[in-house]
Amino acid sequence: MTDRHGGVSCDAYSTLNLGFYSGDEPNNVMENRRLLCELLGIEPSHLLVPKEVHGTDLRWITDDELKAVDGTPSSDFECDALVTTLTGVCVGVTTADCVPVLVYDDDESVVAAVHAGWKGVVRGILPKTIADIQSKMGIKPTSLNVKIYPCISLGHFEVGEEVTQAFEERFSDEECLKIIDRNHYVKTHIDLRQAVKCQALSAGLPVGRIEVSEICTFQNENCFSARRDGFASGRMVTGIMIT
């Protein structure tokens, strides 16, 4: 996962903004992505990042998909998860408070990057990705690993009643006790990373294969945070690659 340092963008995008869709100059974003790819040792066309739409669509990156990419934002995919078995291809997602999740199997034969905003969590983008990998690759969830990277924490994610109800409808009463806090704040707060962890457990992953970062993007000044800085600010990339 990148932080916000080392790029060429200015102001609220300072400096390593890697997202095209929050108002930064496209040329700056392209240069930032080029710098990232230089560090990764790959061509810019081998860094694939979707235009996230807070849904449950995922895309498998094959050789044919890769050939169609020309490195411009117009060729970005509209979905919330990318999966690949190709080597030397980094699949990633952009976030600035939403939950970035990486998935890989023990043999490192398949990797996935998942973007889970609250809508994507409620709609089940991570369970769908895990199920699709299991179906297409014949890999049991017990052989998968999930890493939940920095996102907004419970203490800074205040939500309205309609969001709370959406989580209550999606998760069990026992899970809601871990995810929803109605008691310690003026309004209800949601723990997105706990929600994603609950989904990984429900999908069949052992608890020892789920790693959860405690870093809060809102609190950490090294991270971009849309809730702290506004929508017109930078985005980080969390990615994974088979080498």
Secondary structure, 3 states (H helix, E strand, C coil): CCCCCCCCCCHHHCCCCCCCCCCCCHHHHHHHHHHHHHHHCCCHHHEECCECCCCCCEEEECHHHHHHCCCCHHHCCECCEEEECCECCEEEEEECCCEEEEEEECCCCCEEEEEECHHHHHHCHHHHHHHHHHHHHCCCHHHEEEEECCECCHHHCECCHHHHHHHHHHCCHHHHHHHEECCCCCCCEECHHHHHHHHHHHCCCCHHHEEECCCECCCCCCCCCHHHHCCCCCCEEEEEEEC
